[in-house]
Amino acid sequence: MKTFFQHLLSDVDNQISSKRFITVGAFALIVIAFLLDLAFNIIIAQGLLDIIQSIIWIGLGTTTIEKFSRKEATSPNDNLES
């Protein structure tokens, strides 16, 4: 289970990504709000839910851009001018 969460939160360099951590945390808050509404009829303010949803969309977008815009690593000698 620990390796699953490490893989889920790590970026392309296998480091924990703060963007992914915040996105997963915001998703957990949405799930908690849904369960509170479902089980205990506790209503969360719509504005707060909209803000959390925006955080999730922005987090997913930035991690997607980060993953697919990654360029291949070049050797240090490729940058030297002859």
Secondary structure, 3 states (H helix, E strand, C coil): CHHHHHHHHECCCCCECHHHHHHHHHHHHHHHHHHHHHHHCCCCCHHHHHHHHHHHHHHHHHHHHHHHCCCCCCCHHHHCCC
